[in-house]
Amino acid sequence: MPDTMNPIATPLAATLAREISGVIGIENLKRLSGGASQETWAFDAIQGDKAIPLILRRAPGSDRDKNTTSAGLETEAALIKLAGEVNVPIPPVRLVLKAEDGVGRGFIMDRVEGETIARKILRDDEFAGARPKLARQCGEILARLHSVDMAKLPPLRLSTAKSEIEQYFQAYKTHNHPHPVFDLAFRWLRDNLPDETPRVTLVHGDFRNGNLIIGADGVRAVLDWELAHMGDPMEDLAWICVNSWRFGNIDNPVGGFGQREDMFAGYEASGGDKVDPERVKFWEVLGTLKWGVMCTTMVMAFKAGDRSVERATIGRRSSETEVDLLRLLAPLKKG
Amino acid sequence: MQEQPSAYELVDIVAEFIRSTAMPQLTGHAAFHALVAANALDMVKRELKILPRATDEEMERLRVLLGHDGALEDLNRELCAKIENGELTLDTAGLADHLWAITITKLAINQPKYSGYVRALEEGYGT
């Protein structure tokens, strides 16, 4: 669709012209992805003979998303800035939209060159040199991310292990279809609930292969801050190890590209707390179960009228997490 | 009731039609969704082949674990409740075997290429 036919093109160009000196217009506006409540657009701002590659993260309309787990786009922008201040690689935020801009809610950030598609990162020669370094880099980045000064954080929900378990247990019960392996996992989590975290930190909440921009040199930016919250920092070290995010490379637990030991070493060397692998395992079980319950909510969406073949079949992916849970909780052989 | 062609054969020929006739004439999103649809029919084929016997075996194990007969869904709800309240645990004879059996059956139908399933078979499931 030509830019001129897109209703956000004109107010977006006017906003950029007002906020970034020398910008005279925008080009190549293109929707990348997003659901009903949040969109991601790529475009170039034209500044003299230069094109600045940018990304718009936007929620249409002016109402705040009522989804309780979502931090909100203004909060996301604030978190990206704070993370950048402690040297987490992030896409620099150019501006946060105001109501009078007429573009909706959201923010504009730099478009960082690189790859986010996990299977390409794990397969293509271009990333062969980066892959062995990624696990350690992820540990280093998470240590810095968890060092963000809590006093500077925008209002965020606090989500402890206990509250996460209850939240997903309710979601499972709402779906109301028996999954005995899920009940086993919920029971195990309640019986093995670790002591409260010695340190509550900023938690990214969706730090995994697929949400990182990777280049030949390694991690270039951490994306998707939508699920950020305050909680146990070990949650982030575990989520990237959930088997669903290894994309088939089961023997490389960290994102399909590396070993836990390398990530833990990078974490500790960059100022992170000493890692307790048992605590990380607890969060990996919880993370695996969370993704399984999310898949069953796709079944509910399908039955409620979202009738696409893709939506229908993703519901059955919950069984993938069931085999992962059994391998964690009732292994066939030790080791 | 037995009818010919069987349900399996009907689903099989529809999947073949989608792949060899419909898909080549489609582009973009429609082609992608046709592939997803054909893959879904493959899932149905595997279910038609695997599920009848697997369900008989599941029922038999549930009767032993719970000590009585009932409808499949009711027995499964009771099983879930007893795992949730701690009455049945991994130390209960037969529970781990049962959970493994239903899970292996699900994966054999839903996603036989999934890494965790392939690894479970390598780790000696069923041997």
Contacts between the chains, C-beta under 8 A, distances in Angstrom:
chain1	res1	chain2	res2	distance
A	178	B	73	7.1
A	178	B	76	4.2
A	178	B	77	5.2
A	178	B	79	7.2
A	178	B	80	4.6
A	179	B	80	7.4
A	180	B	76	6.7
A	180	B	79	5.3
A	180	B	80	5.4
A	180	B	83	5.9
A	180	B	98	7.8
A	180	B	99	6.0
A	180	B	102	7.0
A	181	B	99	5.6
A	181	B	102	7.8
A	181	B	103	6.0
A	183	B	80	4.5
A	183	B	81	7.9
A	183	B	83	4.2
A	183	B	84	4.7
A	184	B	83	5.3
A	184	B	90	7.4
A	184	B	99	6.4
A	186	B	84	6.7
A	187	B	83	5.9
A	187	B	84	6.0
A	187	B	86	6.4
A	187	B	89	7.9
A	243	B	115	6.7
A	243	B	116	5.4
A	246	B	115	6.9
A	248	B	115	4.9
A	249	B	115	7.7
A	250	B	115	4.2
A	250	B	116	6.8
A	250	B	119	5.6
A	308	B	33	7.2
A	309	B	33	5.6
A	309	B	36	4.8
A	309	B	37	4.8
A	309	B	40	5.9
A	310	B	33	6.7
A	310	B	36	5.2
A	312	B	40	6.9
A	313	B	36	6.3
A	313	B	39	7.1
A	313	B	40	5.1
A	313	B	43	7.1
A	316	B	43	7.0
A	316	B	106	7.9
A	316	B	110	4.4
A	316	B	111	7.5
A	317	B	110	7.3
A	317	B	111	7.0
A	319	B	103	6.8
A	319	B	106	3.8
A	319	B	107	5.6
A	319	B	110	4.9
A	319	B	111	7.0
A	320	B	107	7.2
A	320	B	110	7.6
A	320	B	111	5.9
A	320	B	114	5.0
A	320	B	116	6.4
A	320	B	117	7.7
A	322	B	103	4.8
A	322	B	106	6.6
A	322	B	107	8.0
A	323	B	103	5.2
A	323	B	104	7.5
A	323	B	106	8.0
A	323	B	107	5.5
A	323	B	114	6.9
A	323	B	116	4.3
A	323	B	117	5.2
A	323	B	120	5.8
A	324	B	116	4.7
A	326	B	99	6.1
A	326	B	100	6.0
A	326	B	103	5.6
A	326	B	120	7.6
A	327	B	116	6.0
A	327	B	119	7.1
A	327	B	120	6.3
A	327	B	123	7.9
A	329	B	90	7.2
A	330	B	90	5.6
A	330	B	96	4.6
A	330	B	99	6.7
A	330	B	100	7.0
A	331	B	123	7.7
A	332	B	100	7.6
A	332	B	120	6.5
A	332	B	123	4.5
A	332	B	124	5.6
A	332	B	125	5.8
A	333	B	123	5.6
A	333	B	124	6.3
